[in-house]
Amino acid sequence: MATEKSISDAAKPEKCQPLFRWAGGKRRLVSQILPFLPLKYNHYYEPFCGGAALFFELRPTDATLGDKNEELINCYQQVKEHPEEVVTALHKLKNTKTDYYEIRGYIPKSDVGRAARLIYLMALSFNGIYRVNSDGKFNVPYGSKNKRKFDFERIRNVSKALANVELVHGDFETTVERARKGDLVYFDPPYTVAHGNNGFIQYNEKIFSWADQVKLAKLAEQLAERGCNVIISNAAHSSIGEIYSAFKTQIVVRHSGIGALPKARKYIAEFVFTK
């Protein structure tokens, strides 16, 4: 059984910056989420990991990260196991508009090559976002004023942070099936709501349906009854509040990091549910 740990433990590894900037990510909300976490927990689970901002803030030594995005999980797996090979592959990729579109349109055969390609595209794409079309192909244009450089040291730091992490390519139920009493489970699903107004719909290859939202809420209750520490981030909408009526509800506000122009980005209210 995992050894119980504390988020305030002085021996906890240093913080690590996330590998990606991810649509719906919690970089801007981490400081507001931390006060809702238990002081001590066993294993950490994050089934919709994306950029995994909370994980990289906590740096738990025993953790499971999951996501349905196979390219994302492969990238984390390769960075975890072969960081220097990923760095070497990135060194070979040129930062020009022409090269960007050639690399965007080609899928490498090797897992390391695919990981390097994803890091490359996320670093150089317009506004640094992940988005695919209906065929599942990455379709974000090149950043027109792109001066970004690859952060090779961050790749190495992320590799260290993932050293003892289990990575799961699968849905949220699969990722948390072994969660037990005393574990910490953080759910941060895509923000689909009952009336269909989903601000994140354009960033998801497969929309997280309302039926999925209801299934997630029921699973969260089951995990809480099992003795898990459960925390959920979700859209601040009445329909979401209703399905989490058994949980304690808090509202937090963040500035949206996604938008073509900074002045077009707005403040977004979100629910944080705990039990």
C-alpha positions in Angstrom: 0.0 0.0 0.0 1.3 3.5 -0.8 2.7 5.5 2.1 0.6 8.3 3.2 2.0 11.7 2.3 1.3 15.3 3.0 1.0 18.2 0.5 2.9 20.3 2.9 5.7 17.8 3.4 9.1 19.7 3.3 10.7 16.7 1.6 8.3 16.8 -1.4 10.2 17.2 -4.7 10.5 20.7 -6.2 7.7 22.0 -8.3 7.9 21.2 -12.0 6.4 23.3 -14.8 3.8 21.4 -17.0 5.1 20.2 -20.4 2.1 21.7 -22.2 -0.3 24.6 -22.1 -3.6 22.8 -22.4 -7.1 24.1 -23.2 -9.1 24.0 -20.0 -5.9 23.5 -18.0 -5.6 24.6 -14.4 -2.4 26.5 -14.3 -4.2 29.7 -13.4 -6.4 27.9 -10.8 -3.8 25.7 -9.0 -3.4 28.2 -6.1 -7.1 28.4 -5.6 -7.6 24.6 -5.7 -4.8 23.7 -3.2 -6.8 24.9 -0.1 -9.5 22.3 -0.9 -7.1 19.3 -1.0 -6.6 17.1 2.1 -3.4 17.6 4.0 -2.6 13.9 3.7 -3.4 11.3 1.1 -2.1 8.1 -0.3 -2.1 7.6 -4.1 -3.0 10.4 -6.5 -5.3 9.9 -9.5 -6.0 12.4 -12.3 -8.1 10.8 -15.1 -8.4 13.8 -17.4 -4.8 14.8 -17.0 -4.3 17.1 -20.1 -1.5 19.4 -19.0 -1.6 18.0 -15.5 -1.0 21.4 -13.8 -2.1 20.2 -10.4 0.0 17.0 -10.6 3.1 19.0 -11.4 2.4 21.4 -8.6 2.0 18.6 -6.1 4.7 16.2 -7.4 3.2 13.2 -5.7 5.6 10.2 -5.6 2.7 7.7 -6.1 0.3 8.7 -8.9 -1.8 7.6 -11.9 -2.4 9.9 -14.8 -4.9 9.0 -17.4 -6.4 10.5 -20.6 -8.3 9.3 -23.7 -5.9 11.2 -25.9 -3.5 8.5 -27.0 -1.0 11.0 -28.4 -0.8 12.8 -25.1 -0.3 9.7 -23.1 2.4 8.4 -25.5 4.2 11.7 -25.2 4.3 11.5 -21.4 5.4 7.8 -21.6 8.3 8.6 -24.0 9.4 11.7 -21.9 9.2 9.5 -18.8 11.3 6.6 -20.3 13.4 8.2 -23.0 13.8 11.9 -22.3 17.2 12.2 -24.1 15.9 10.5 -27.2 12.9 12.9 -27.3 15.4 15.9 -26.9 17.5 14.5 -29.7 14.5 14.1 -32.0 13.4 17.7 -31.2 16.9 19.1 -32.1 16.3 17.8 -35.6 13.1 19.7 -36.1 13.4 23.3 -37.5 11.3 26.2 -36.4 10.0 27.6 -39.7 6.5 28.0 -41.1 7.3 25.6 -44.0 8.8 22.9 -41.7 5.9 23.4 -39.2 3.2 22.5 -41.8 5.3 19.5 -43.2 5.7 18.2 -39.6 2.1 18.8 -38.8 1.0 16.7 -41.8 3.3 13.8 -41.1 2.9 11.2 -38.3 6.2 9.5 -37.4 6.3 5.8 -37.1 8.3 5.7 -33.8 6.7 6.5 -30.4 9.6 8.8 -29.6 9.1 10.6 -32.9 5.4 11.1 -32.2 6.2 12.5 -28.8 8.7 15.0 -30.2 6.2 16.0 -32.9 3.5 16.7 -30.3 5.9 18.8 -28.2 7.0 20.6 -31.4 3.4 21.4 -32.5 2.3 22.5 -29.0 5.3 24.8 -28.7 4.9 26.4 -32.2 1.2 26.3 -32.9 -0.8 29.5 -32.8 -1.6 30.4 -29.2 0.0 27.1 -28.1 -3.2 25.0 -28.1 -4.1 21.4 -29.0 -6.9 21.1 -31.4 -7.8 18.4 -34.0 -10.4 18.3 -36.8 -13.2 15.8 -37.3 -10.7 13.3 -38.7 -8.5 13.5 -35.6 -5.8 15.5 -37.3 -4.0 18.4 -35.6 -5.1 21.5 -37.4 -3.8 24.5 -35.5 -1.9 27.0 -37.7 1.7 28.1 -37.2 2.1 31.1 -34.8 2.6 34.0 -37.2 5.0 35.8 -34.8 6.6 32.7 -33.4 9.8 33.1 -31.5 9.2 30.2 -29.1 12.1 27.9 -28.3 12.0 24.3 -27.0 12.6 24.0 -23.3 14.8 20.9 -23.2 15.5 21.2 -19.5 11.7 21.2 -18.8 11.5 17.8 -20.7 14.2 16.4 -18.4 12.4 17.8 -15.3 9.1 16.3 -16.4 10.8 13.0 -16.9 11.9 13.0 -13.3 8.4 14.0 -12.1 6.9 11.1 -14.0 9.5 8.5 -12.9 7.1 6.6 -10.6 3.8 7.6 -12.3 1.5 5.1 -13.9 0.2 6.4 -17.3 -3.2 5.1 -18.6 -4.6 5.6 -22.0 -8.3 5.1 -21.3 -11.5 6.6 -19.9 -12.0 8.1 -16.4 -13.5 4.9 -15.0 -10.6 2.8 -16.1 -8.0 5.2 -14.6 -9.5 5.2 -11.1 -10.7 1.6 -10.9 -8.1 0.8 -8.2 -8.7 3.9 -6.1 -9.1 3.1 -2.4 -9.7 4.8 0.9 -7.3 7.6 1.6 -6.4 8.2 -2.1 -6.8 11.6 -3.7 -8.8 11.7 -7.0 -9.0 14.9 -9.0 -11.5 15.1 -11.9 -11.3 17.9 -14.4 -13.5 16.9 -17.3 -14.3 18.8 -20.5 -17.0 21.3 -19.7 -20.1 20.1 -21.6 -23.3 21.2 -19.9 -26.9 20.1 -20.3 -28.1 22.8 -22.6 -25.3 22.1 -25.1 -23.4 25.4 -24.7 -19.9 24.1 -24.4 -17.2 26.7 -24.7 -14.5 24.0 -25.0 -16.3 21.9 -27.7 -13.9 23.1 -30.4 -10.9 21.7 -28.6 -12.2 18.1 -28.1 -11.8 15.3 -30.7 -14.8 13.5 -29.0 -17.2 15.6 -27.1 -17.7 14.7 -23.4 -21.5 14.2 -23.5 -24.0 15.0 -20.9 -24.5 11.3 -20.2 -20.7 11.2 -19.5 -21.1 14.1 -17.1 -23.9 12.2 -15.2 -21.8 9.0 -15.1 -18.8 10.9 -13.8 -20.9 12.5 -11.0 -22.2 9.1 -9.9 -18.6 7.7 -10.0 -17.4 10.6 -7.9 -20.1 9.8 -5.2 -19.1 6.1 -5.3 -15.4 6.9 -4.8 -16.3 9.3 -1.9 -18.3 6.5 -0.3 -15.3 4.2 -0.7 -13.3 6.7 1.4 -11.4 8.5 -1.4 -10.7 12.2 -1.2 -12.6 13.5 -4.3 -12.3 16.9 -5.9 -13.9 18.0 -9.1 -13.5 21.1 -11.3 -16.4 21.8 -13.6 -18.4 24.4 -15.4 -20.2 26.9 -13.1 -23.7 26.1 -14.5 -26.9 25.2 -12.7 -27.2 21.8 -14.5 -23.7 20.8 -13.2 -24.5 22.0 -9.7 -27.6 19.8 -9.7 -25.8 16.5 -10.4 -23.2 17.3 -7.7 -25.8 18.3 -5.0 -24.3 15.8 -2.6 -20.9 17.6 -2.7 -19.7 20.8 -1.1 -19.6 23.5 -3.7 -17.2 26.4 -4.1 -16.8 28.9 -6.9 -13.4 30.0 -8.2 -12.7 32.5 -11.0 -9.8 32.3 -13.5 -8.7 34.3 -16.5 -9.1 32.4 -19.8 -5.8 31.7 -21.4 -7.4 30.7 -24.7 -8.3 33.2 -27.3 -7.0 34.7 -30.5 -6.3 38.1 -28.8 -5.5 38.8 -25.2 -8.2 41.5 -25.0 -10.8 38.9 -26.1 -10.0 36.6 -23.2 -12.5 36.7 -20.4 -12.8 35.7 -16.8 -14.4 32.3 -16.3 -16.2 31.1 -13.2 -15.9 27.4 -12.3 -17.2 25.1 -9.7 -15.0 23.1 -7.4 -16.8 20.2 -5.7 -15.3 18.4 -2.7 -16.5 15.6 -0.4 
